[in-house]
Amino acid sequence: MDVAAAPGAMTVPPARFGATLPASTASGSVTNPLEYAAPAVNTAGGPAADARPALASERPAPPAPQFDGTAPSMAVPDPVTTAKCIAWRGGAPASASRSVPTEIPVAFTYARATHAVMLATPSHLEDFAVGFSLAEGIIRAAGDILSLDIMRVPDGIECRMDLAAESLNALTRRQRRMAGPSGCGLCGLESLAEAIRPAPSVLPGGHVTWPQIRDAMKAMQDAQALNAATHAVHAAAFWTPADGLVAVREDVGRHNALDKLTGALARAGIDAAGGMILLSSRISVELVQKAAVAGAPILVAISAPTSLAIRAAAEAGITLVGIARADGCEVFTHADRVQTQAQ
């Protein structure tokens, strides 16, 4: 998809998978929201650079916010850290080292007030900030964020945002704060009803076949450069029948990975109704809620869904596919979207 050609969109180069880019800078400079930014690590066996052609689509993108950062005093950490260890192999210990994912507190602030602090991998932070804001209902579109600065601070990273007046007023009325570890997506809620709030209904969407699901999951796995280096992160991806794998985002937290993906799509003006969201994790209700906010009619994961996730997907009109592996998959809701052959 040539987001650079869309009216009002950010000026960015065409998306290509396998490219090696630096991690998000603390200056908040804009990079291609769909470009797969693989960390500078050994990813032997992964996809070759420029193996995927530039994406193309006729869908126009709405205006996207232009993020101008502030010069930092400290650089944002690399998403991969080298850790020394004692490795036991063949029954004997030896000094060794291993690449592990960097985990750091990331604060989302609006009008200089902290709303949430998450533990996350410091990559694609602009996408993370936009996707989190959408998933939490703080904004309705990426353009509701008037400015976004990625700031390195002594205790972590601050995603400092200024909102349009309507969004800021609504957030002020809510006055909700939360602090969540990387494995949690419901911390800080004030009632049980909030935890199972109905997900928005999605549009009908198209159809896919089992071979397409299988190939999409394989493509996501091949594009997980950070996981190839560390074997310790989750991924969320977006795939369409026309374009194949459009974007992949990785993080130590599965909720964070999906927020990053949602933010990338929103910043590029891509309608998720045209494809599938793919996950490298189990499917819990929060992930269904986030997928519904993104507008994806099909949600596919390598592991099983929870009972509440199945209920939420059924009510939202989402086709929920679990246990999607090389030998098959299981469709739990709205199975009519998965067909034997492409239409």
C-alpha positions as CSV (number, residue, x, y, z in Angstrom):
1,M,0.0,0.0,0.0
2,D,1.4,3.3,-1.1
3,V,0.5,5.4,1.9
4,A,2.6,8.2,0.6
5,A,0.2,8.8,-2.2
6,A,-2.9,9.0,-0.1
7,P,-4.4,12.5,0.4
8,G,-3.3,14.0,3.7
9,A,-1.2,11.0,4.7
10,M,2.3,11.1,6.0
11,T,5.1,11.2,3.5
12,V,6.7,7.8,3.8
13,P,8.4,5.3,1.6
14,P,6.6,2.2,0.4
15,A,6.4,-0.6,3.0
16,R,8.8,-3.5,2.5
17,F,9.3,-6.5,4.8
18,G,12.7,-7.5,6.0
19,A,14.1,-4.0,6.1
20,T,16.4,-3.1,9.1
21,L,15.5,0.2,10.7
22,P,16.5,1.8,14.0
23,A,14.1,1.5,16.9
24,S,11.8,4.4,17.5
25,T,13.8,7.5,18.4
26,A,13.2,9.6,21.4
27,S,12.8,12.6,19.1
28,G,9.5,11.2,18.0
29,S,10.3,11.4,14.3
30,V,7.8,9.8,11.9
31,T,8.8,6.6,10.2
32,N,6.6,4.5,7.8
33,P,3.8,3.2,10.1
34,L,3.7,0.0,8.1
35,E,7.3,-0.6,7.5
36,Y,8.6,-3.7,9.3
37,A,11.4,-2.5,11.6
38,A,13.5,-5.5,12.3
39,P,16.1,-5.0,15.1
40,A,19.7,-5.1,14.2
41,V,20.2,-8.7,15.2
42,N,21.1,-11.9,13.5
43,T,18.0,-13.2,11.8
44,A,19.5,-16.0,9.7
45,G,16.8,-18.1,8.2
46,G,14.3,-15.3,8.1
47,P,12.9,-13.5,5.0
48,A,15.5,-11.8,2.8
49,A,15.6,-8.0,2.6
50,D,13.1,-6.6,0.1
51,A,11.6,-10.1,-0.4
52,R,8.2,-8.6,-0.4
53,P,7.1,-6.1,-3.1
54,A,5.7,-2.7,-2.2
55,L,2.0,-2.9,-1.3
56,A,-0.6,-1.3,-3.4
57,S,-4.3,-0.4,-2.7
58,E,-6.9,1.9,-4.0
59,R,-8.2,2.7,-0.5
60,P,-7.7,6.4,0.4
61,A,-6.2,7.2,3.8
62,P,-7.6,9.9,6.1
63,P,-5.4,12.7,7.3
64,A,-2.8,11.4,9.8
65,P,-1.3,13.4,12.7
66,Q,2.2,14.7,12.2
67,F,4.3,14.0,15.2
68,D,7.1,16.4,16.0
69,G,9.3,15.3,18.9
70,T,11.5,17.1,21.4
71,A,15.3,16.5,21.5
72,P,16.0,13.8,24.1
73,S,18.7,13.7,26.8
74,M,18.8,9.9,26.6
75,A,18.2,7.5,23.7
76,V,15.4,5.0,23.6
77,P,16.8,1.5,24.3
78,D,17.2,-1.0,21.6
79,P,14.4,-3.6,21.7
80,V,17.0,-6.4,22.1
81,T,19.4,-6.6,25.1
82,T,22.4,-9.0,25.4
83,A,22.4,-10.8,28.8
84,K,25.2,-12.8,30.2
85,C,24.4,-16.2,31.6
86,I,25.7,-19.6,32.7
87,A,24.6,-22.1,30.1
88,W,24.3,-25.8,31.0
89,R,24.9,-27.9,27.9
90,G,26.0,-31.5,27.9
91,G,25.9,-31.6,31.7
92,A,28.5,-28.9,32.2
93,P,28.2,-25.1,32.8
94,A,29.9,-22.5,30.6
95,S,29.8,-18.7,30.3
96,A,27.5,-17.6,27.6
97,S,25.2,-14.8,26.4
98,R,21.7,-14.5,25.0
99,S,19.6,-12.0,23.3
100,V,16.6,-11.1,25.4
101,P,13.8,-8.6,24.7
102,T,14.1,-5.3,26.4
103,E,11.3,-4.5,28.8
104,I,10.8,-1.0,30.1
105,P,8.0,1.1,31.6
106,V,6.1,3.1,29.0
107,A,3.8,5.9,30.2
108,F,1.0,7.3,28.2
109,T,0.4,11.0,29.1
110,Y,-2.3,13.3,27.9
111,A,-2.0,17.0,28.5
112,R,1.0,16.1,30.8
113,A,-1.1,13.9,33.0
114,T,-0.2,10.2,33.2
115,H,-3.1,7.9,32.3
116,A,-1.4,4.5,32.1
117,V,1.9,2.9,32.5
118,M,2.6,-0.4,30.7
119,L,5.7,-2.6,30.6
120,A,6.6,-3.0,27.0
121,T,9.3,-3.5,24.3
122,P,10.6,-0.1,23.2
123,S,9.8,-0.4,19.5
124,H,7.1,1.2,17.3
125,L,6.2,3.5,20.2
126,E,4.2,5.9,18.0
127,D,2.1,3.0,16.9
128,F,1.7,1.8,20.5
129,A,0.5,5.2,21.7
130,V,-2.1,5.6,18.9
131,G,-3.3,2.0,19.2
132,F,-3.6,2.1,23.0
133,S,-5.5,5.4,22.8
134,L,-7.9,3.9,20.3
135,A,-8.4,0.6,22.2
136,E,-9.1,2.6,25.4
137,G,-11.7,4.8,23.7
138,I,-9.6,7.9,24.4
139,I,-9.6,8.8,20.8
140,R,-11.8,7.8,17.8
141,A,-9.3,8.3,15.1
142,A,-5.5,8.9,14.8
143,G,-6.2,12.5,14.0
144,D,-7.6,13.2,17.5
145,I,-3.9,13.2,18.6
146,L,-2.6,16.6,17.8
147,S,1.0,16.0,18.8
148,L,3.0,13.0,20.1
149,D,6.5,13.1,21.5
150,I,8.5,10.0,22.5
151,M,10.5,11.1,25.5
152,R,13.2,9.1,27.3
153,V,12.9,9.8,31.0
154,P,15.0,8.4,33.9
155,D,12.6,5.7,34.9
156,G,11.4,4.7,31.4
157,I,9.7,6.2,28.3
158,E,7.0,8.8,28.1
159,C,4.6,8.9,25.1
160,R,3.5,12.5,25.6
161,M,0.3,13.3,23.7
162,D,-1.9,16.4,23.2
163,L,-5.5,15.7,22.3
164,A,-8.2,17.5,20.4
165,A,-10.5,19.3,22.8
166,E,-13.4,16.8,22.5
167,S,-11.2,13.8,23.3
168,L,-9.4,15.6,26.1
169,N,-12.7,16.7,27.8
170,A,-14.0,13.2,27.6
171,L,-10.8,11.8,29.1
172,T,-10.9,14.3,31.9
173,R,-14.4,13.2,32.8
174,R,-13.4,9.6,33.0
175,Q,-10.4,10.2,35.3
176,R,-9.3,6.7,35.1
177,R,-5.7,5.5,35.8
178,M,-4.2,2.1,35.5
179,A,-0.8,0.4,35.7
180,G,-0.4,-2.9,34.0
181,P,2.3,-5.5,33.6
182,S,3.0,-6.8,30.1
183,G,0.6,-9.8,30.6
184,C,-2.4,-7.8,31.8
185,G,-4.9,-5.8,29.8
186,L,-7.7,-5.1,32.4
187,C,-5.8,-3.5,35.3
188,G,-7.4,-0.4,36.9
189,L,-11.0,-1.0,35.9
190,E,-13.5,0.3,38.4
191,S,-16.2,-2.4,38.0
192,L,-16.8,-5.9,36.8
193,A,-19.0,-4.6,34.1
194,E,-16.1,-2.7,32.5
195,A,-14.2,-5.9,32.2
196,I,-16.9,-7.5,30.0
197,R,-18.1,-4.4,28.3
198,P,-19.6,-5.3,24.9
199,A,-17.2,-5.0,22.0
200,P,-18.3,-2.9,19.0
201,S,-19.9,-4.8,16.2
202,V,-17.8,-5.2,13.1
203,L,-18.8,-5.0,9.4
204,P,-19.5,-8.2,7.5
205,G,-16.1,-8.4,5.8
206,G,-15.1,-11.0,3.3
207,H,-14.2,-14.7,3.3
208,V,-11.1,-16.7,3.6
209,T,-10.1,-20.3,3.1
210,W,-8.1,-22.6,5.3
211,P,-5.1,-22.5,3.1
212,Q,-5.1,-18.7,3.3
213,I,-5.2,-18.9,7.1
214,R,-2.4,-21.4,7.1
215,D,-0.2,-19.3,4.7
216,A,-1.0,-16.1,6.6
217,M,0.1,-17.6,9.9
218,K,3.3,-18.9,8.3
219,A,4.0,-15.5,6.9
220,M,3.6,-13.9,10.3
221,Q,6.0,-16.4,11.9
222,D,8.6,-15.8,9.2
223,A,8.4,-12.0,9.7
224,Q,9.0,-12.1,13.5
225,A,12.6,-11.0,13.5
226,L,12.5,-10.0,17.2
227,N,11.1,-13.3,18.2
228,A,13.7,-15.1,16.1
229,A,16.4,-13.3,18.0
230,T,14.9,-13.7,21.5
231,H,12.3,-16.5,21.4
232,A,10.4,-14.5,24.0
233,V,7.9,-12.1,22.4
234,H,4.4,-12.1,21.0
235,A,3.3,-10.8,17.6
236,A,0.2,-9.4,16.0
237,A,-0.2,-9.1,12.2
238,F,-2.6,-7.9,9.6
239,W,-3.2,-9.9,6.4
240,T,-5.4,-9.3,3.4
241,P,-6.2,-11.6,0.4
242,A,-5.1,-8.8,-2.0
243,D,-1.8,-7.7,-0.3
244,G,-0.8,-10.7,1.9
245,L,1.0,-9.7,5.0
246,V,0.6,-6.0,5.5
247,A,2.2,-5.3,8.9
248,V,3.7,-7.1,11.9
249,R,4.3,-5.8,15.4
250,E,6.1,-7.5,18.2
251,D,6.2,-7.0,22.0
252,V,6.8,-8.8,25.3
253,G,3.0,-8.3,25.9
254,R,0.4,-9.7,23.6
255,H,-1.9,-6.8,24.3
256,N,0.9,-4.4,23.5
257,A,1.6,-6.1,20.2
258,L,-2.0,-5.8,19.1
259,D,-2.1,-2.1,20.2
260,K,1.0,-1.5,18.1
261,L,-0.6,-3.1,15.1
262,T,-3.9,-1.2,15.5
263,G,-2.0,2.0,15.8
264,A,0.1,1.2,12.6
265,L,-3.1,0.6,10.6
266,A,-4.8,3.7,11.9
267,R,-1.8,5.9,11.2
268,A,-1.8,4.6,7.6
269,G,-5.5,4.9,7.2
270,I,-6.0,1.2,6.5
271,D,-9.5,-0.3,7.1
272,A,-9.1,-3.6,9.0
273,A,-12.4,-4.8,7.6
274,G,-10.6,-6.0,4.5
275,G,-8.5,-8.7,6.2
276,M,-7.6,-10.8,9.2
277,I,-5.7,-10.0,12.4
278,L,-3.3,-12.7,13.4
279,L,-2.0,-13.4,16.9
280,S,0.9,-15.6,18.2
281,S,-0.9,-16.1,21.5
282,R,-4.1,-17.4,23.1
283,I,-7.2,-15.3,22.6
284,S,-8.6,-13.6,25.7
285,V,-11.5,-11.3,25.8
286,E,-9.4,-8.1,25.8
287,L,-7.9,-9.1,22.5
288,V,-11.3,-9.6,21.0
289,Q,-12.3,-6.2,22.2
290,K,-9.2,-4.6,20.7
291,A,-9.8,-6.4,17.4
292,A,-13.3,-5.2,17.3
293,V,-12.2,-1.6,17.9
294,A,-9.8,-2.0,15.0
295,G,-12.8,-3.3,12.9
296,A,-11.3,-6.7,12.0
297,P,-14.0,-9.3,11.1
298,I,-11.6,-12.3,11.4
299,L,-9.3,-12.9,14.4
300,V,-6.9,-15.9,14.1
301,A,-4.5,-17.2,16.8
302,I,-2.1,-20.0,17.2
303,S,-3.6,-21.0,20.5
304,A,-7.1,-21.5,21.9
305,P,-9.6,-18.8,23.0
306,T,-11.2,-18.4,26.4
307,S,-14.9,-18.9,27.0
308,L,-15.4,-15.1,27.4
309,A,-13.5,-14.4,24.2
310,I,-15.8,-16.7,22.3
311,R,-18.8,-15.0,23.8
312,A,-17.5,-11.6,23.0
313,A,-16.6,-12.5,19.4
314,A,-20.0,-14.0,18.8
315,E,-21.7,-10.8,20.0
316,A,-19.4,-8.6,18.0
317,G,-19.8,-10.5,14.7
318,I,-16.1,-11.6,14.7
319,T,-15.0,-14.9,13.2
320,L,-12.8,-16.4,15.9
321,V,-10.2,-19.0,14.7
322,G,-8.0,-20.8,17.2
323,I,-5.4,-23.5,17.1
324,A,-4.3,-22.3,13.7
325,R,-1.3,-24.4,12.9
326,A,0.1,-26.2,9.9
327,D,-2.3,-29.2,10.2
328,G,-5.5,-27.3,10.6
329,C,-7.5,-24.8,12.7
330,E,-10.7,-24.6,14.8
331,V,-13.4,-22.0,14.0
332,F,-15.5,-21.0,17.1
333,T,-17.8,-18.2,15.9
334,H,-19.3,-17.0,12.6
335,A,-17.8,-19.9,10.7
336,D,-19.4,-18.9,7.5
337,R,-16.5,-16.6,6.7
338,V,-14.1,-19.6,6.4
339,Q,-14.9,-21.4,3.2
340,T,-13.5,-24.3,1.2
341,Q,-12.4,-22.2,-1.7
342,A,-11.8,-18.6,-2.5
343,Q,-14.7,-16.6,-3.9
